[in-house]
Every structure is written in structure tokens, then in C-alpha cells.
Amino acid sequence: WFNDACRAHDECLAPLAGVADPEGRATCDRTFFADLLAAPHILSGGECRRDGACSRIAYIYFAVVRFTSRLVDASLAAPPGGRGGR
């Protein structure tokens, strides 16, 4: 049940589209992780953070998103024509 966390993350990142802003993306990503952990867990009836499997899945989602954010910022910060300018 991560739909709300994903939607909020997308909305947080929308103003950063096309802009190299590592701190802004990191803030969105950290909030995303907190929202994932607070998401309702369908099987336990509580928050995702209270279920080991769910919290591990949430961490994997966060790790992939965080890695992708770093790639986006690196590509936006690269000089025109890429690195090295061959």
C-alpha cells in the first residue's frame, strides 16, 4: 500500500524536474522513506514499519529511488556533451 507515498514523492520532485538539486531530492527521498514506513500494512493491520518483511521492502524501494535520484542529479550537473567532452 505504497500508492500514497509514491504520489507524494512524485509531487515533491515535480518542482525539481530538470534542475540539479541534490539536497532537494534527498529531502524528498527521506520523506518518501518515512511515508513508506508509515503506510498501512494490509496483513498486520498496522504500519509497515511494524512488519519486518514490509519494512525491508520499503527500504529496497527507498534505496532504488535514492540511487536513481543521485544519477539524475549527476546527469543534470554534467557539462553539455557529457563528461570529458570528446
N, C-alpha and C positions, 0 to 999 in steps of 0.2 A: 504494500500500500504506500508506495513512494510517489504517487502522482502529484500530490500537493507540494512535496519537497522539490520535485523536478520542475514543476511550474514556477515556483517561487525563485528557484535558481536561474531559470531562463529569464525571468523578469529582472532579476538583479543584474544579469550580464548584458541585457539589451542595450543599456546606455554605453557599454564599453565596446560595442561592435566596431571593429576597425581601428581600435585605439590600443596601444601598448600601455597597459596599466597593471603591472604585476600585483601591487597592493590591493587594488580594487577587485581583481579576480580572486586573490587569496581570501579576501573578506567574504565574497560571495560563496566561495568553496567551503570555508569554515562554517558559515551559516547553513549551507546545504547539508553538511555532515550532521550538525546539531538537529536539523529538521528530519533527517533520515532516522536518527536515533529516537526521536520523539514520535515518529509515525506509529499509528496503531498497528499492533501485531495481531493478525487475524486468528491465529491459533491460541495464543495465550490470553488474548483479551486486554493486554496491557501495551506498554510502549515497546518498540523494537529493542531498545537498549536492555530490556529485562530478559531477552531471549538470546542465548549465545549464538545460535545459527543466524538469526536475523541481524544481530549487531555485526557479525563477521561479513555478511552480505553487504550491509550498509557501508562498512569500511572499504570493501572492494569497489563499490560504486564510487565512493569518495576518492579513492586512490586513482582510479582511471580518470575521473573528472579533473583532479588536481594535476595529473601528468599532462592531460590534454591542454589545460589552461596554460601551463608552462610552455608547451610547444607553440600555442597561439601567440603568447607574448614574445617568444623568441623570434618567431617569423615576422611579427609586426615591427620588431626592433631592428631586424636585419636591414642593412643598406640596400637600396634598389639594385636589382641584378643579383642578389644573393651575397653570400659571404665570399670574399676573395676576389670578386669582380672579374672573373676570367672572361 
